[in-house]
């Protein structure tokens, strides 16, 4: 009987070993599933964070681009205003120069005209071609 008892114990040990093995495989399978789920969750979290970072970066880039665009517009407007002011100032300076030059030319023209009239009168008197009425007022020998 010893062999029957040994056989029984061997079978019992084998059954216990199989049960333990089954439990270990079950535990390992559960741990593997948990690991898969955890890895999947971590992957999804990483993907979500990546999307958030991308959106934040995109927003930052978009905001930066918008800010740069606004600053460029402001600078262009300031340049336009400055150019307009400079143009107006140049017009004022040109007008003042024109008025000054016109006044000088008018005075010069009047002076030249008076000088020419004086020269013409002198020539007429020299040759005796002056108006007779004009000669009456003057003390010429022909009027005496």
C-alpha positions in Angstrom: 0.0 0.0 0.0 2.8 2.2 0.4 2.9 2.7 -3.3 -0.8 3.4 -3.4 -0.3 6.0 -0.7 2.7 7.3 -2.4 0.8 7.5 -5.6 -2.1 9.3 -3.8 0.3 11.8 -2.2 2.1 12.3 -5.5 -1.3 12.9 -7.2 -2.2 15.2 -4.4 1.1 17.1 -4.7 0.7 17.2 -8.4 -2.8 18.7 -8.1 -1.6 21.2 -5.6 1.3 22.1 -7.8 -1.1 22.5 -10.8 -3.4 24.6 -8.7 -0.5 26.8 -7.5 0.7 27.0 -11.1 -2.8 28.0 -12.3 -2.9 30.6 -9.5 0.5 31.9 -10.5 -0.5 32.1 -14.2 -3.8 33.8 -13.2 -1.9 36.3 -11.1 0.6 36.9 -13.8 -2.2 37.3 -16.4 -3.9 39.8 -14.1 -0.7 41.7 -13.5 0.0 41.6 -17.3 -3.5 43.0 -17.9 -3.0 45.7 -15.2 0.3 46.6 -16.8 -1.3 46.8 -20.3 -4.0 49.0 -18.9 -1.6 51.2 -17.0 0.7 51.5 -20.1 -2.3 52.3 -22.2 -3.5 54.9 -19.7 0.0 56.4 -19.5 0.2 56.5 -23.3 -3.2 58.3 -23.5 -2.1 60.7 -20.7 1.2 61.4 -22.6 -0.7 61.9 -25.8 -3.1 64.3 -24.1 -0.3 66.3 -22.6 1.4 66.4 -26.0 -1.8 67.8 -27.5 -2.1 70.3 -24.7 1.5 71.4 -25.2 0.9 71.6 -28.9 -2.2 73.7 -28.4 -0.3 75.9 -25.9 2.6 76.2 -28.2 0.2 77.0 -31.1 -1.6 79.5 -29.0 1.7 81.1 -28.0 2.9 81.2 -31.6 -0.5 82.6 -32.7 -0.5 85.2 -29.9 3.1 86.1 -30.7 2.4 86.4 -34.4 -0.7 88.5 -33.7 1.3 90.8 -31.3 4.0 91.2 -34.0 1.4 92.0 -36.6 -0.2 94.6 -34.3 3.2 96.2 -33.5 4.1 96.3 -37.2 0.8 98.0 -38.0 1.4 100.5 -35.2 4.9 101.2 -36.5 3.6 101.6 -40.1 1.0 104.0 -38.8 3.6 106.0 -36.9 5.8 106.2 -39.9 2.9 107.3 -42.1 2.0 110.0 -39.6 5.6 111.2 -39.4 5.9 111.2 -43.2 2.7 113.2 -43.4 4.0 115.7 -40.8 7.3 116.0 -42.6 5.5 116.6 -45.9 3.3 119.3 -44.4 6.3 121.0 -42.9 8.1 120.9 -46.3 5.0 122.4 -47.9 5.0 125.2 -45.3 8.8 125.8 -45.8 8.3 125.9 -49.6 5.4 128.3 -49.3 7.4 130.6 -47.1 10.3 130.5 -49.5 8.0 131.1 -52.4 6.5 134.2 -50.7 9.9 135.5 -49.7 11.3 134.9 -53.1 8.2 136.5 -54.7 8.6 139.6 -52.5 12.3 139.9 -53.4 11.6 139.5 -57.1 8.8 142.0 -56.9 11.0 144.6 -55.2 13.9 143.9 -57.5 11.5 144.2 -60.5 10.2 147.6 -59.2 13.8 148.8 -58.6 14.9 147.8 -62.1 11.8 149.4 -63.6 12.5 152.7 -61.8 16.1 152.6 -62.8 15.1 152.0 -66.4 12.6 154.8 -66.3 15.3 157.1 -64.8 17.7 156.1 -67.5 15.1 156.7 -70.2 14.2 160.1 -68.8 17.9 161.0 -68.7 18.4 160.0 -72.3 15.2 162.0 -73.4 16.4 165.1 -71.6 19.9 164.7 -73.0 18.5 164.7 -76.5 15.8 167.2 -75.9 13.0 164.7 -76.4 11.4 165.2 -73.0 7.8 166.3 -72.9 7.3 170.0 -73.2 5.1 170.1 -70.1 7.9 168.4 -68.3 10.4 171.0 -69.5 8.3 173.9 -68.1 8.9 172.7 -64.6 12.6 172.5 -65.2 15.0 175.2 -65.7 16.3 174.6 -69.2 17.6 177.4 -71.5 15.0 176.7 -74.1 12.2 177.5 -71.7 13.4 181.0 -70.9 
